[in-house]
Amino acid sequence: MGDPRGFMTTPREDWPRRPVEERVRDWHEVYVPGALLPIISRQADRCMDCGIPFCHDACPLGNLIPEWNDLVSREDWRAASDRLHATNNFPEFTGRLCPAPCEAGCVLAINQPAVTIKNVECAVADRAWEEGFARPSPPERLSGRTVAVIGSGPTGLAAAQQLTRAGHTVAVYEKDDRIGGLMRYGIPEFKMEKRHLERRIGQMRAEGTRFRASTAVGRDVDAAALRARYDAVVIATGATAWRELDVPGREFAGVHQAMEYLPLANRVCEGDLEASPLSAAGKHVVIVGGGDTGADCLGTAVREGAASVTQLDI
């Protein structure tokens, strides 16, 4: 660890957010641009380099958290980027969107605020792009094998990038008009500006991954034909498919699923629509559910100018 006493001498300091009255009037990310880097090395110093790093176990990706915390505390950004990307294809996505179970698993959190692992991750990812560490990594030679990936959300893109870098020829099929899946049309702009997504897609194109947008497998291309054309098929779909609720009143006008509501707001941000057909402007909104998707709906409704928002949580 960079500072053996860091967890005792340095309090937790999170990435500052822009004032509420400012950020609810636009669709930009809620954090103060450039305010993370000046504090992040000290925050990484708070990592205790535990003998058993429960943060590493709590992370679904198995991120090597103590390792890149130590490197960030020493301001070795290139090495930190290498260790972060060893387990995570898109840390600038997870550093903004992940609910951070790693921080719940942080040993320091037993009796103090956890290490700001998510902020450190985001800082490393952003610094990697700024310093040119995240260059395309095309394969040295091709395997001669072909793979189709159905779905261009985070799972599909990660699978496609890994397979491309292994030397296979990969095509990603996406039913929507733009690549990105849930990240494109489910995640609001204020949580992750789509420029981060476009940057990664550009990197993947440079590596050799091919993209087929506006192509629904089973409608525009036959699944059997796809299977016959490629050596392997990866199915990475379903994140935007909502769970229908068989409850009284579901059929009433004005009752909508989150994944009906959120994509339209994203299309406004993309410039496809002047206003969402389901805009909450001037309406009294009730959100059923208090998780991440409920929070996305809350932030969207507020920015659209809802008269009031009531959120119901179990």
Secondary structure per residue as TSV (DSSP state, phi and psi in degrees):
chain	resnum	aa	ss	phi	psi
A	1	M	-	360.0	148.9
A	2	G	-	-65.7	-42.3
A	3	D	-	-132.1	107.7
A	4	P	T	-60.4	-19.0
A	5	R	T	-108.6	8.5
A	6	G	H	-58.4	-40.2
A	7	F	H	-70.4	-14.9
A	8	M	H	-97.0	-26.5
A	9	T	H	-104.4	-19.0
A	10	T	-	-113.9	120.8
A	11	P	-	-76.3	159.6
A	12	R	-	-65.7	136.4
A	13	E	-	-136.9	116.8
A	14	D	-	-88.9	162.7
A	15	W	-	-58.8	118.8
A	16	P	-	-62.2	141.2
A	17	R	B	-97.2	151.3
A	18	R	-	-66.8	155.2
A	19	P	-	-55.9	142.4
A	20	V	H	-56.1	-46.4
A	21	E	H	-63.6	-20.5
A	22	E	H	-86.5	-48.9
A	23	R	H	-73.8	-23.3
A	24	V	T	-77.4	-4.8
A	25	R	T	-98.3	-0.8
A	26	D	S	-141.9	-179.9
A	27	W	-	-111.5	11.9
A	28	H	S	-75.1	163.3
A	29	E	-	-58.6	149.5
A	30	V	S	-76.8	-15.7
A	31	Y	B	-85.4	152.8
A	32	V	-	-70.2	118.4
A	33	P	T	-58.9	134.0
A	34	G	T	77.9	0.2
A	35	A	-	-87.9	-5.5
A	36	L	S	-85.6	-42.9
A	37	L	H	-59.3	-38.9
A	38	P	H	-63.2	-20.6
A	39	I	H	-109.2	-10.8
A	40	I	H	-75.1	-32.5
A	41	S	H	-63.7	-40.1
A	42	R	H	-66.6	-35.6
A	43	Q	H	-68.5	-38.4
A	44	A	H	-64.4	-29.1
A	45	D	T	-61.3	-21.5
A	46	R	T	-74.7	-15.7
A	47	C	-	-64.9	131.1
A	48	M	-	-91.4	1.5
A	49	D	-	49.5	55.6
A	50	C	-	-59.0	146.5
A	51	G	S	-59.6	-39.5
A	52	I	S	-116.6	100.4
A	53	P	-	-80.9	94.3
A	54	F	H	-64.8	-24.5
A	55	C	H	-60.4	-41.1
A	56	H	H	-62.5	-40.4
A	57	D	H	-73.0	-35.1
A	58	A	H	-72.6	-23.5
A	59	C	S	-74.2	123.2
A	60	P	T	-59.2	-25.1
A	61	L	T	-89.1	-9.8
A	62	G	-	68.1	34.5
A	63	N	-	-56.1	143.6
A	64	L	-	-85.4	64.2
A	65	I	H	-60.2	-50.3
A	66	P	H	-60.1	-32.1
A	67	E	H	-66.9	-50.0
A	68	W	H	-78.0	-20.7
A	69	N	H	-62.1	-45.1
A	70	D	H	-62.9	-41.9
A	71	L	H	-67.4	-37.5
A	72	V	H	-67.2	-39.4
A	73	S	H	-61.6	-28.0
A	74	R	T	-93.2	0.4
A	75	E	T	59.3	36.1
A	76	D	-	-95.6	80.3
A	77	W	H	-69.4	-34.9
A	78	R	H	-64.8	-47.9
A	79	A	H	-65.2	-38.4
A	80	A	H	-62.5	-40.6
A	81	S	H	-63.6	-41.0
A	82	D	H	-62.3	-43.6
A	83	R	H	-70.3	-35.2
A	84	L	H	-68.9	-45.8
A	85	H	H	-73.1	-11.7
A	86	A	T	-63.8	-26.7
A	87	T	T	-122.4	-5.0
A	88	N	-	-140.8	116.1
A	89	N	S	-70.3	-33.3
A	90	F	-	-133.1	67.1
A	91	P	H	-66.5	-22.8
A	92	E	H	-71.5	-21.0
A	93	F	H	-78.2	-54.1
A	94	T	H	-66.5	-32.4
A	95	G	H	-66.1	-16.3
A	96	R	H	-106.5	-29.9
A	97	L	H	-112.1	-24.9
A	98	C	-	-65.2	139.7
A	99	P	-	-72.7	2.5
A	100	A	-	59.5	58.6
A	101	P	H	-63.0	-19.3
A	102	C	H	-59.7	-39.0
A	103	E	H	-70.9	-32.2
A	104	A	H	-67.7	-27.8
A	105	G	T	-89.2	-3.3
A	106	C	-	-64.5	128.5
A	107	V	G	-61.8	-35.4
A	108	L	G	-58.9	-27.8
A	109	A	G	-70.5	-5.7
A	110	I	G	-60.1	-40.7
A	111	N	T	-137.2	6.9
A	112	Q	S	-144.6	166.4
A	113	P	-	-60.0	138.7
A	114	A	-	-64.8	162.5
A	115	V	-	-61.5	142.8
A	116	T	-	-78.9	64.0
A	117	I	H	-59.4	-45.2
A	118	K	H	-61.9	-41.1
A	119	N	H	-66.6	-38.7
A	120	V	H	-62.5	-44.7
A	121	E	H	-57.9	-46.7
A	122	C	H	-64.4	-39.7
A	123	A	H	-64.1	-41.9
A	124	V	H	-63.9	-44.5
A	125	A	H	-62.7	-45.4
A	126	D	H	-66.1	-39.2
A	127	R	H	-65.8	-34.6
A	128	A	H	-60.6	-40.5
A	129	W	H	-70.1	-42.1
A	130	E	H	-63.0	-38.0
A	131	E	H	-90.9	-3.5
A	132	G	T	81.6	21.1
A	133	F	-	-80.1	-18.6
A	134	A	S	-99.1	51.8
A	135	R	-	-74.8	156.9
A	136	P	-	-58.1	145.3
A	137	S	-	-124.8	71.6
A	138	P	-	-67.1	154.5
A	139	P	-	-69.4	151.5
A	140	E	S	-71.1	-32.5
A	141	R	S	-147.3	154.8
A	142	L	-	-92.6	147.2
A	143	S	-	-83.7	-18.9
A	144	G	S	87.5	-3.9
A	145	R	-	-94.8	149.4
A	146	T	E	-121.0	144.1
A	147	V	E	-137.0	135.6
A	148	A	E	-104.6	132.5
A	149	V	E	-112.3	122.0
A	150	I	E	-98.4	112.9
A	151	G	-	110.1	132.8
A	152	S	-	-119.2	28.1
A	153	G	S	-75.0	-168.5
A	154	P	H	-59.6	-37.0
A	155	T	H	-68.5	-47.4
A	156	G	H	-62.7	-42.3
A	157	L	H	-66.7	-41.2
A	158	A	H	-64.2	-43.7
A	159	A	H	-62.1	-43.0
A	160	A	H	-63.4	-41.9
A	161	Q	H	-66.0	-43.3
A	162	Q	H	-64.4	-41.6
A	163	L	H	-68.4	-38.8
A	164	T	H	-63.4	-45.6
A	165	R	H	-66.0	-22.8
A	166	A	T	-79.6	-7.3
A	167	G	T	107.8	0.7
A	168	H	-	-84.5	154.3
A	169	T	E	-90.6	117.0
A	170	V	E	-119.3	135.2
A	171	A	E	-122.5	131.6
A	172	V	E	-103.5	125.9
A	173	Y	E	-104.5	128.4
A	174	E	-	-132.6	130.0
A	175	K	S	-70.8	-29.6
A	176	D	S	-80.9	171.4
A	177	D	S	-78.7	-12.3
A	178	R	S	-130.8	153.0
A	179	I	T	-78.5	143.6
A	180	G	T	139.5	-20.6
A	181	G	T	56.1	-129.5
A	182	L	H	-58.1	-36.9
A	183	M	H	-68.0	-28.0
A	184	R	H	-81.1	-50.0
A	185	Y	H	-115.8	-4.4
A	186	G	T	-104.6	-35.6
A	187	I	S	-87.6	123.0
A	188	P	-	-65.1	155.5
A	189	E	T	-60.0	-33.1
A	190	F	T	-73.5	-13.2
A	191	K	T	-93.0	-35.1
A	192	M	S	-153.6	111.7
A	193	E	-	-65.4	139.3
A	194	K	H	-70.3	-8.0
A	195	R	H	-62.7	-30.5
A	196	H	H	-65.7	-40.4
A	197	L	H	-66.6	-45.0
A	198	E	H	-60.9	-36.4
A	199	R	H	-64.6	-42.7
A	200	R	H	-68.9	-39.5
A	201	I	H	-61.9	-39.7
A	202	G	H	-61.7	-41.0
A	203	Q	H	-61.1	-43.8
A	204	M	H	-66.3	-38.8
A	205	R	H	-60.5	-42.5
A	206	A	H	-64.7	-27.5
A	207	E	H	-80.1	-17.5
A	208	G	T	119.1	-3.8
A	209	T	-	-68.4	137.2
A	210	R	E	-106.6	147.0
A	211	F	E	-124.2	137.6
A	212	R	E	-124.8	88.5
A	213	A	-	-81.2	166.0
A	214	S	S	54.5	36.2
A	215	T	-	-132.1	103.7
A	216	A	-	-93.8	120.8
A	217	V	B	-69.7	127.5
A	218	G	T	101.5	-14.7
A	219	R	T	-121.6	-57.9
A	220	D	T	-90.5	-24.1
A	221	V	B	-140.1	135.5
A	222	D	-	-75.0	135.9
A	223	A	H	-62.4	-39.4
A	224	A	H	-65.8	-39.5
A	225	A	H	-65.1	-37.9
A	226	L	H	-64.1	-42.5
A	227	R	H	-65.5	-35.9
A	228	A	H	-73.2	-28.8
A	229	R	H	-79.2	-31.8
A	230	Y	S	-112.1	154.9
A	231	D	S	-71.1	-28.9
A	232	A	E	-150.7	154.0
A	233	V	E	-129.5	129.3
A	234	V	E	-106.5	124.4
A	235	I	E	-100.4	116.3
A	236	A	-	-132.6	66.3
A	237	T	-	-125.6	170.0
A	238	G	-	112.1	-13.1
A	239	A	T	-66.2	-27.9
A	240	T	T	-94.9	1.5
A	241	A	-	-84.7	115.0
A	242	W	-	-80.1	160.8
A	243	R	-	-94.7	116.6
A	244	E	-	-71.0	142.3
A	245	L	-	-109.8	121.0
A	246	D	-	-90.7	76.3
A	247	V	-	-129.8	152.2
A	248	P	T	-59.6	133.9
A	249	G	T	96.3	-9.3
A	250	R	T	-59.2	-28.3
A	251	E	T	-82.2	-4.7
A	252	F	S	-68.2	151.4
A	253	A	T	-64.7	142.6
A	254	G	T	89.7	0.1
A	255	V	-	-101.7	116.9
A	256	H	-	-131.8	150.8
A	257	Q	-	-77.3	150.9
A	258	A	H	-57.3	-39.1
A	259	M	H	-81.7	2.4
A	260	E	H	-89.2	-37.6
A	261	Y	H	-79.4	-49.6
A	262	L	H	-65.2	-43.0
A	263	P	H	-58.5	-34.0
A	264	L	H	-67.0	-38.5
A	265	A	H	-64.9	-37.6
A	266	N	H	-66.7	-33.8
A	267	R	H	-69.1	-30.3
A	268	V	H	-63.3	-44.8
A	269	C	H	-64.9	-30.6
A	270	E	H	-76.6	-13.4
A	271	G	T	92.1	7.3
A	272	D	S	-75.7	-31.4
A	273	L	-	-129.9	147.6
A	274	E	S	-76.5	-36.6
A	275	A	S	-149.8	149.6
A	276	S	-	-73.6	136.2
A	277	P	T	-61.5	-20.8
A	278	L	T	-108.9	25.2
A	279	S	-	-56.0	141.5
A	280	A	-	-86.5	4.0
A	281	A	T	-53.6	122.8
A	282	G	T	74.5	3.9
A	283	K	-	-103.1	156.3
A	284	H	E	-92.7	115.1
A	285	V	E	-107.1	137.2
A	286	V	E	-118.4	126.3
A	287	I	E	-109.1	124.3
A	288	V	E	-98.5	108.7
A	289	G	-	123.4	136.2
A	290	G	-	-115.9	16.4
A	291	G	S	-85.7	-161.4
A	292	D	H	-59.8	-42.5
A	293	T	H	-66.5	-39.0
A	294	G	H	-61.2	-40.4
A	295	A	H	-65.0	-37.6
A	296	D	H	-61.9	-42.1
A	297	C	H	-66.3	-38.5
A	298	L	H	-61.5	-51.5
A	299	G	H	-61.9	-36.5
A	300	T	H	-68.4	-45.5
A	301	A	H	-62.4	-40.7
A	302	V	H	-62.7	-43.9
A	303	R	H	-69.6	-25.8
A	304	E	H	-80.2	-9.8
A	305	G	T	93.0	36.9
A	306	A	-	-61.1	144.8
A	307	A	S	-67.5	-37.1
A	308	S	E	-159.7	156.1
A	309	V	E	-134.3	125.9
A	310	T	E	-118.4	127.1
A	311	Q	E	-112.9	128.4
A	312	L	E	-106.8	128.4
A	313	D	-	-128.6	147.7
A	314	I	-	-64.4	360.0
